[in-house]
Amino acid sequence: MSKQVLDIQQMQHLKELGVDTSKASMVLLYTDDEGEIIEWEDADEFPGKFVELYDAETGNYEHSYRKYCGVFTLQDILDLLPKVIFNDKYKGKLCIEYNEHNNEWIISYKELSVIVFYAYDENIIDAAYKMLCWCAENGYVDTKK
């Protein structure tokens, strides 16, 4: 099965960059064998943990965890990415392509044939994550910083 959401480390990195993660559409919870919630920071200490993924709006879970345990889907990331970016020389439009030769997704901002920036990965959600990080680091996405 393909990757449906970002992982914990990716979400924590986005928070460090100042990206607002409160609107994540899914919630990822770890539980022990008794059904008790395990905090993300402690999850590595529990080799037999269970992973539970909930719809953030309608899932049957304690909704206060959304703030701390929300995870982005591909759609969440695409909603955050600007459709067009401007710099000193170019107006780059968001483009998503698949390269069959390298078996990878390429997400870029380009004007005609000039690529302003691109990110790639075999998994489209990871390519989109890399692009979101770049946009946050370069001031193209509103951050808390």
Phi, psi and omega in degrees: 000142180285160180291126184261332183221162174290156179271176185301313182298320178296317180294320178295322178295318177299320177297319178298326178284350179094008179289134178287111182258007185291343181261018178303138185270354177231158177234129181252117180240142172254138176230156175272183184291351176260003178086007179280140180290135175253127178298148181305319182296334182260359188297327181295337181281354183243090183294335182260026184290158176252143180253129179232128181246126184237149168292127186297327183276316190244356184296154180269082181208170177286108190294348176292342179286346182302321182298323186259335187239017178289144178228144182277142167267174176301318180298321178301316181294314180299325177294329181277330182290134175293143180284336178218139173238153179238137169227192185299329188246332191228157168246101184268129177263142179293128180229142176233125182223160174242129179259104182295325182299317181260359180055053182213154175269139179237124176244125186218165167245122180215155174242114187054244182259002181269119180268122178284313176200152175216156175225148182216156178189157176294334181254125185298324181292327178287324175296318179294322176300314179300319179293319178298319177300314180299316180298319179294318181292334185252012173080016179268352177234136178298132178232169180277000182270000000 
